[in-house]
Amino acid sequence: MLLTGMWLPQNSIQLLGNYLKWLSKSEKETILRLMRLSIVLTVSILLGFGQVQCQSLGGSEASVNRVHQQAKHHDFTFIATSAQVERFVEAGYLVRIFPNQDYTLHSVSFPYARPEVATFLNRLGNQYHRACGEKLVVTSLTRPVTHQPRNSSPLSVHPTGMAVDFRRSRISKCRWWIESTLLYLEKAGVLEVTRERAPAHYHVAVFPRQYGEYVEKLLSRDRSDNKLSGPLRYTVKNGDSIWEIAQKYGSTVSQIRIENGIRGSRIFPGQVLTVPSR
Ligand SMILES: [Zn+2]
């Protein structure tokens, strides 16, 4: 108990005091050193726990500051008025967000966001809809400073167009899906998520540059995967059979037949076949 320093009840401290009276100086020093070590261990365990807490939905001052710093790194303007929103739309810094088959907008006064936020909405909305069967509900996007709610933080990034709010679902499966997905993306360093009360919603600050790079990486991986798994062109050699070719390239006899318009099993040397993968 002394070594881990997790818990030391009052009467054990008294017992320890009595015990220390009977010890030599060097023994006392050793015990005091162990106690100091246990305090250091306890503090580092608590700090470690604090770091885990950062990766949560609770929100914190540190998280608000991190997001504000990101807005500054991106050199984003904190849009002041609705007229300025219009100018940003005309200049192409903000894009119009239209509801689609995967998400709806609920009383969103300014349906505009940074282009990467639009990409994020399309991707997340589609995945959410497929995973939990309901549409995602967007409750806020860009908010100029003059239209911020009274209780909002002066550091809020809604005026930059990089933030989006989602209504919290009544279905626990949907809440679990969106919370784990957003925390995963937060861990990847592409956004910051906070679960807010009254009204219950998720506040997400997307980091446009990092998110854009993240999606580009995913897309280029998909492209190279497709190249590898695309249909193969095979030139038939003497003695080959459709069955052998299917076995060798992970296809099936019927797939090869359909793909190449072969009715029976006859193939001939020099014939070029398309071999689809399973
Ligand atoms: Zn928000």
Residues whose N, C-alpha, C, O or C-beta is under 5 A from the ligand:
A	BS01	ZN	V164 D165 H203
